[in-house]
Amino acid sequence: MQSEVWQQRVLIFSIACHLVLLWRLWSQNIARVYLALTLFLGAETLQNIIILPVRPRSTLYGWIYVFSTPILWIVAYLVVLELYRLILEDYPGIASVGRKAVSWSMGLALVVSGLYAIPDLRAATGRFPILHFYYIAERSIVLGLLLFLVLIQLFLFRYRLRLSPNRMIYATGYALYFGVGVAQDIIYTALGIRVVYTFDLWIVVAAGAILLGGAALLSRKGEVKVQLEQTDSSDRARLQQQLVDINRMLSRAARGRG
């Protein structure tokens, strides 16, 4: 009973963190700029509000999870596509390839998850055997999205793109947020349902802290691109030329297929 009380309190904290970041996006007039992020935060907030009065591990709780989780998968996928578009807006050829890679990888993850889970579903026991598939699919999707978010970070580090502070915060913060989600799945798999709740509460608190950090850092002024110093300008020019050449090659390839 005591654990359920703490779980409810932490869920209320998570809802509050989501609402604070949503308010920040709207108050700074950047919600439309980051539309997929706004939708993702709204979807998670709505899910948390719906399950707040529901007793954990109840039938209703299970049905809510079954129907709402795929929606979150779709919106999370849209966020990654949005990040590729925003970060690579000056290189549409590279951005297009990145978005296609994300789409194909997510589709493949769902197929592989289904093939892996179907044999276990036949032998699964309990009230919601279908949740076994959900856990496998969610882990695959979250890991896949996290991989592409890490690739974005490596791309930014390698080519030192000139981005606005908001977009840097968006890319890094969302990667951290998904990293926390992956940690939650790993703990669940390694420790099991009996001992996962204590760790789960701390993970939700950490995720809420990331959202509050985003609310504190994102602003309308942060939409202005950072002006880089002129030191090592030759190296930057070389990296920029590499990006231009790659983008031109991919754009030509796309037009050739069209």
QUIKACOR-V364548 format. One record per residue. N is the residue number from 1. PHI is phi in radians with two decimals (999 if undefined). D_FIRST is the distance of its C-alpha to the first C-alpha in Angstrom with 1 decimal. Layout:
BEGIN
n=N phi=PHI d_first=D_FIRST
n=N phi=PHI d_first=D_FIRST
END
This chain:
BEGIN
n=1 phi=999 d_first=0.0
n=2 phi=-1.11 d_first=3.8
n=3 phi=-1.14 d_first=5.4
n=4 phi=-1.17 d_first=5.2
n=5 phi=-1.12 d_first=6.5
n=6 phi=-1.18 d_first=8.9
n=7 phi=-1.10 d_first=9.8
n=8 phi=-1.18 d_first=10.8
n=9 phi=-1.11 d_first=12.7
n=10 phi=-1.15 d_first=14.5
n=11 phi=-1.12 d_first=15.4
n=12 phi=-1.09 d_first=16.9
n=13 phi=-1.06 d_first=18.8
n=14 phi=-1.11 d_first=20.1
n=15 phi=-1.05 d_first=21.3
n=16 phi=-1.08 d_first=23.0
n=17 phi=-1.12 d_first=24.7
n=18 phi=-1.07 d_first=26.0
n=19 phi=-1.15 d_first=27.3
n=20 phi=-1.10 d_first=29.0
n=21 phi=-1.18 d_first=30.9
n=22 phi=-1.07 d_first=31.8
n=23 phi=-1.07 d_first=33.2
n=24 phi=-1.11 d_first=35.1
n=25 phi=-1.08 d_first=36.7
n=26 phi=-1.25 d_first=37.8
n=27 phi=-1.17 d_first=39.0
n=28 phi=-1.62 d_first=41.1
n=29 phi=1.01 d_first=42.5
n=30 phi=-2.13 d_first=41.6
n=31 phi=-1.11 d_first=39.0
n=32 phi=-1.26 d_first=41.9
n=33 phi=-1.16 d_first=43.1
n=34 phi=-1.99 d_first=39.8
n=35 phi=-1.15 d_first=39.0
n=36 phi=-1.12 d_first=37.1
n=37 phi=-1.09 d_first=34.8
n=38 phi=-1.09 d_first=34.3
n=39 phi=-1.13 d_first=33.5
n=40 phi=-1.10 d_first=31.0
n=41 phi=-1.11 d_first=29.1
n=42 phi=-1.12 d_first=29.2
n=43 phi=-1.15 d_first=28.0
n=44 phi=-1.15 d_first=25.0
n=45 phi=-1.08 d_first=24.2
n=46 phi=-1.09 d_first=24.6
n=47 phi=-1.06 d_first=22.3
n=48 phi=-1.15 d_first=19.5
n=49 phi=-1.16 d_first=20.1
n=50 phi=-1.16 d_first=20.1
n=51 phi=-1.50 d_first=16.8
n=52 phi=-0.97 d_first=15.0
n=53 phi=-1.46 d_first=14.2
n=54 phi=-1.61 d_first=13.6
n=55 phi=-1.23 d_first=10.4
n=56 phi=-1.01 d_first=10.7
n=57 phi=1.15 d_first=12.7
n=58 phi=-1.53 d_first=13.9
n=59 phi=-1.08 d_first=17.7
n=60 phi=-1.10 d_first=18.2
n=61 phi=-1.02 d_first=16.5
n=62 phi=-1.13 d_first=18.8
n=63 phi=-1.17 d_first=21.8
n=64 phi=-1.06 d_first=21.3
n=65 phi=-1.10 d_first=21.2
n=66 phi=-1.05 d_first=24.3
n=67 phi=-1.49 d_first=26.4
n=68 phi=-1.58 d_first=25.6
n=69 phi=-1.09 d_first=25.8
n=70 phi=-1.05 d_first=29.5
n=71 phi=-1.11 d_first=30.3
n=72 phi=-1.13 d_first=28.8
n=73 phi=-1.03 d_first=30.9
n=74 phi=-1.11 d_first=34.0
n=75 phi=-1.20 d_first=33.5
n=76 phi=-1.10 d_first=32.8
n=77 phi=-1.08 d_first=36.0
n=78 phi=-1.14 d_first=37.8
n=79 phi=-1.13 d_first=36.7
n=80 phi=-1.12 d_first=38.4
n=81 phi=-1.07 d_first=41.5
n=82 phi=-1.11 d_first=41.6
n=83 phi=-1.09 d_first=41.4
n=84 phi=-1.07 d_first=44.4
n=85 phi=-1.15 d_first=46.3
n=86 phi=-1.23 d_first=45.8
n=87 phi=-1.29 d_first=46.4
n=88 phi=-1.92 d_first=49.4
n=89 phi=-1.12 d_first=50.9
n=90 phi=-1.46 d_first=54.2
n=91 phi=-2.31 d_first=54.2
n=92 phi=-1.08 d_first=53.6
n=93 phi=-1.13 d_first=54.8
n=94 phi=-1.16 d_first=52.3
n=95 phi=-1.09 d_first=49.5
n=96 phi=-1.11 d_first=50.4
n=97 phi=-1.12 d_first=50.3
n=98 phi=-1.09 d_first=46.9
n=99 phi=-1.15 d_first=45.4
n=100 phi=-1.15 d_first=46.9
n=101 phi=-1.10 d_first=45.6
n=102 phi=-1.09 d_first=42.0
n=103 phi=-1.10 d_first=42.5
n=104 phi=-1.13 d_first=43.9
n=105 phi=-1.17 d_first=41.4
n=106 phi=-1.18 d_first=38.4
n=107 phi=-1.10 d_first=40.2
n=108 phi=-1.13 d_first=40.9
n=109 phi=-1.09 d_first=37.3
n=110 phi=-1.15 d_first=36.1
n=111 phi=-1.12 d_first=38.9
n=112 phi=-1.11 d_first=38.2
n=113 phi=-1.08 d_first=34.4
n=114 phi=-1.10 d_first=35.3
n=115 phi=-1.13 d_first=37.8
n=116 phi=-1.31 d_first=35.5
n=117 phi=-1.54 d_first=32.5
n=118 phi=-0.99 d_first=34.5
n=119 phi=-1.06 d_first=35.3
n=120 phi=-1.27 d_first=31.7
n=121 phi=-1.11 d_first=30.6
n=122 phi=-1.17 d_first=32.8
n=123 phi=-1.72 d_first=31.1
n=124 phi=-1.25 d_first=27.5
n=125 phi=-2.10 d_first=25.1
n=126 phi=1.97 d_first=21.8
n=127 phi=-1.28 d_first=21.1
n=128 phi=-2.27 d_first=22.4
n=129 phi=-1.09 d_first=25.1
n=130 phi=-1.12 d_first=26.6
n=131 phi=-1.12 d_first=23.8
n=132 phi=-1.05 d_first=25.5
n=133 phi=-1.12 d_first=28.5
n=134 phi=-1.07 d_first=26.5
n=135 phi=-1.11 d_first=25.2
n=136 phi=-1.16 d_first=28.7
n=137 phi=-1.12 d_first=30.4
n=138 phi=-1.08 d_first=28.1
n=139 phi=-1.09 d_first=28.7
n=140 phi=-1.14 d_first=32.4
n=141 phi=-1.16 d_first=32.7
n=142 phi=-1.11 d_first=30.8
n=143 phi=-1.11 d_first=32.9
n=144 phi=-1.13 d_first=36.0
n=145 phi=-1.12 d_first=35.4
n=146 phi=-1.10 d_first=34.6
n=147 phi=-1.03 d_first=37.9
n=148 phi=-1.21 d_first=39.9
n=149 phi=-1.20 d_first=38.3
n=150 phi=-1.16 d_first=39.3
n=151 phi=-1.07 d_first=42.8
n=152 phi=-1.08 d_first=43.0
n=153 phi=-1.09 d_first=42.3
n=154 phi=-1.13 d_first=45.0
n=155 phi=-1.12 d_first=47.3
n=156 phi=-1.10 d_first=46.9
n=157 phi=-1.20 d_first=47.5
n=158 phi=-1.23 d_first=50.5
n=159 phi=-1.80 d_first=52.4
n=160 phi=0.86 d_first=51.2
n=161 phi=-1.12 d_first=51.0
n=162 phi=-1.56 d_first=51.5
n=163 phi=-2.08 d_first=48.4
n=164 phi=-1.27 d_first=47.0
n=165 phi=-0.98 d_first=44.3
n=166 phi=-1.04 d_first=41.9
n=167 phi=-1.26 d_first=42.5
n=168 phi=-1.13 d_first=42.0
n=169 phi=-1.12 d_first=38.7
n=170 phi=-1.03 d_first=37.7
n=171 phi=-1.10 d_first=38.7
n=172 phi=-1.24 d_first=37.2
n=173 phi=-1.12 d_first=33.9
n=174 phi=-1.20 d_first=33.2
n=175 phi=-1.10 d_first=34.0
n=176 phi=-1.12 d_first=31.5
n=177 phi=-1.08 d_first=28.9
n=178 phi=-1.26 d_first=29.5
n=179 phi=-1.07 d_first=29.7
n=180 phi=-1.11 d_first=26.1
n=181 phi=-1.10 d_first=25.3
n=182 phi=-1.14 d_first=27.3
n=183 phi=-1.04 d_first=25.5
n=184 phi=-1.08 d_first=22.1
n=185 phi=-1.17 d_first=23.7
n=186 phi=-1.11 d_first=25.3
n=187 phi=-1.12 d_first=22.2
n=188 phi=-1.06 d_first=20.5
n=189 phi=-1.19 d_first=23.7
n=190 phi=-1.35 d_first=24.2
n=191 phi=-1.81 d_first=20.8
n=192 phi=1.54 d_first=19.2
n=193 phi=-1.18 d_first=15.9
n=194 phi=-1.26 d_first=14.0
n=195 phi=-1.96 d_first=14.9
n=196 phi=-1.33 d_first=15.7
n=197 phi=-1.11 d_first=12.6
n=198 phi=-1.08 d_first=13.4
n=199 phi=-1.17 d_first=17.0
n=200 phi=-1.04 d_first=16.3
n=201 phi=-1.11 d_first=14.9
n=202 phi=-1.17 d_first=18.0
n=203 phi=-1.15 d_first=20.2
n=204 phi=-1.12 d_first=19.1
n=205 phi=-1.12 d_first=19.9
n=206 phi=-1.10 d_first=23.2
n=207 phi=-1.11 d_first=24.0
n=208 phi=-1.09 d_first=23.5
n=209 phi=-1.12 d_first=25.8
n=210 phi=-1.12 d_first=28.4
n=211 phi=-1.11 d_first=28.4
n=212 phi=-1.14 d_first=28.9
n=213 phi=-1.08 d_first=31.7
n=214 phi=-1.10 d_first=33.3
n=215 phi=-1.11 d_first=33.1
n=216 phi=-1.31 d_first=34.8
n=217 phi=-1.69 d_first=37.5
n=218 phi=-1.28 d_first=38.5
n=219 phi=-2.75 d_first=41.2
n=220 phi=-1.12 d_first=44.3
n=221 phi=-1.12 d_first=46.6
n=222 phi=-1.25 d_first=44.9
n=223 phi=-1.40 d_first=46.5
n=224 phi=-1.36 d_first=49.8
n=225 phi=-1.15 d_first=50.8
n=226 phi=-1.32 d_first=51.2
n=227 phi=-1.55 d_first=54.9
n=228 phi=-1.33 d_first=55.4
n=229 phi=-1.26 d_first=57.9
n=230 phi=-1.51 d_first=61.2
n=231 phi=-1.18 d_first=60.9
n=232 phi=0.95 d_first=61.1
n=233 phi=-1.12 d_first=62.2
n=234 phi=-1.14 d_first=64.1
n=235 phi=-1.15 d_first=61.0
n=236 phi=-1.13 d_first=59.0
n=237 phi=-1.11 d_first=61.8
n=238 phi=-1.14 d_first=61.9
n=239 phi=-1.13 d_first=58.2
n=240 phi=-1.13 d_first=58.5
n=241 phi=-1.14 d_first=61.5
n=242 phi=-1.05 d_first=59.6
n=243 phi=-1.11 d_first=57.0
n=244 phi=-1.08 d_first=59.8
n=245 phi=-1.16 d_first=61.4
n=246 phi=-1.10 d_first=58.3
n=247 phi=-1.11 d_first=57.4
n=248 phi=-1.12 d_first=61.0
n=249 phi=-1.11 d_first=61.0
n=250 phi=-1.19 d_first=57.7
n=251 phi=-1.14 d_first=58.9
n=252 phi=-1.13 d_first=62.2
n=253 phi=-1.09 d_first=60.5
n=254 phi=-1.15 d_first=58.3
n=255 phi=-1.17 d_first=61.4
n=256 phi=-1.17 d_first=63.3
n=257 phi=-1.23 d_first=60.7
n=258 phi=-1.25 d_first=60.8
END
